[in-house]
């Protein structure tokens, strides 16, 4: 099976969609972080906001590590391959199951 070559239009569409998701998500993350930092400056909220801020940083660091690991291991080189592999495996299993079903029918009849 030959790999498909992505068109320029498809790449542009993916880039626009990625930017459309990442910019609002990043804005929300930074805005919430700023609110937590502002709450740190008040006397009543200082103890309350340390845990959420550390959770934000831990989650962001974990996601960044997972992304770096996926990129380093080539997870994004051929994102179309898994679906074709799954379809091929399904066809092989169907062929095996049909053969087993035919043998059962012959032995019972």
Secondary structure per residue as TSV (DSSP state, phi and psi in degrees):
chain	resnum	aa	ss	phi	psi
A	1	X	-	360.0	129.6
A	2	X	-	-87.2	140.0
A	3	X	-	-70.1	145.8
A	4	X	-	-80.2	142.9
A	5	X	-	-96.4	124.7
A	6	X	-	-72.3	140.0
A	7	X	-	-79.5	160.7
A	8	X	H	-64.6	-37.2
A	9	X	H	-62.9	-38.0
A	10	X	H	-66.9	-41.2
A	11	X	H	-63.7	-42.0
A	12	X	H	-64.5	-41.6
A	13	X	H	-61.9	-43.9
A	14	X	H	-64.3	-41.2
A	15	X	H	-63.3	-44.5
A	16	X	H	-63.8	-42.5
A	17	X	H	-65.2	-40.6
A	18	X	H	-62.5	-44.6
A	19	X	H	-64.8	-40.2
A	20	X	H	-64.2	-23.7
A	21	X	H	-93.2	-43.2
A	22	X	H	-70.9	-38.6
A	23	X	H	-65.2	-51.7
A	24	X	H	-63.6	-37.1
A	25	X	H	-64.6	-44.5
A	26	X	H	-64.4	-39.1
A	27	X	H	-62.5	-45.4
A	28	X	H	-62.1	-41.5
A	29	X	H	-62.1	-48.7
A	30	X	H	-67.1	-39.9
A	31	X	H	-61.4	-44.6
A	32	X	H	-64.9	-39.1
A	33	X	H	-63.3	-41.4
A	34	X	H	-62.9	-40.6
A	35	X	H	-62.6	-40.9
A	36	X	H	-63.7	-41.9
A	37	X	H	-65.3	-39.5
A	38	X	H	-63.1	-37.4
A	39	X	H	-68.5	-30.0
A	40	X	H	-60.0	-31.5
A	41	X	T	-74.4	-14.9
A	42	X	S	-89.1	154.0
A	43	X	T	-69.9	-38.8
A	44	X	T	-77.4	-27.1
A	45	X	T	-98.8	-2.5
A	46	X	H	-60.7	-47.2
A	47	X	H	-71.9	-29.9
A	48	X	H	-71.1	-35.3
A	49	X	H	-89.3	-9.7
A	50	X	H	-64.6	-43.4
A	51	X	H	-64.5	-50.9
A	52	X	H	-61.4	-37.1
A	53	X	H	-66.0	-43.7
A	54	X	H	-66.2	-35.5
A	55	X	H	-63.1	-42.8
A	56	X	H	-57.8	-47.6
A	57	X	H	-67.6	-38.6
A	58	X	H	-65.4	-42.6
A	59	X	H	-66.6	-43.5
A	60	X	H	-63.2	-41.3
A	61	X	H	-66.0	-40.9
A	62	X	H	-62.8	-44.4
A	63	X	H	-64.2	-40.5
A	64	X	H	-64.0	-39.9
A	65	X	H	-65.1	-42.2
A	66	X	H	-63.6	-40.7
A	67	X	H	-64.6	-44.9
A	68	X	H	-62.8	-40.7
A	69	X	H	-63.4	-43.4
A	70	X	H	-64.2	-41.4
A	71	X	H	-66.8	-43.8
A	72	X	H	-64.1	-31.7
A	73	X	T	-93.1	9.9
A	74	X	T	73.2	26.6
A	75	X	T	-67.4	-18.8
A	76	X	T	-108.5	8.8
A	77	X	S	-69.5	-47.8
A	78	X	-	-135.0	86.9
A	79	X	T	-78.0	-10.2
A	80	X	T	-85.9	-21.0
A	81	X	H	-60.7	-42.4
A	82	X	H	-58.8	-36.7
A	83	X	H	-69.7	-35.2
A	84	X	H	-70.9	-37.8
A	85	X	H	-63.3	-41.6
A	86	X	H	-63.3	-43.5
A	87	X	H	-65.4	-39.2
A	88	X	H	-65.2	-42.5
A	89	X	H	-63.7	-39.4
A	90	X	H	-64.2	-41.1
A	91	X	H	-64.0	-41.1
A	92	X	H	-63.9	-43.4
A	93	X	H	-65.5	-39.7
A	94	X	H	-61.7	-41.7
A	95	X	H	-64.3	-41.2
A	96	X	H	-65.4	-42.9
A	97	X	H	-67.3	-35.8
A	98	X	H	-67.0	-38.0
A	99	X	H	-65.9	-40.6
A	100	X	H	-68.0	-40.8
A	101	X	H	-63.2	-38.0
A	102	X	H	-66.7	-39.9
A	103	X	H	-65.2	-38.5
A	104	X	H	-64.7	-41.8
A	105	X	H	-64.8	-38.3
A	106	X	H	-70.7	-36.4
A	107	X	H	-75.4	-27.7
A	108	X	H	-82.7	-24.9
A	109	X	-	-93.7	360.0
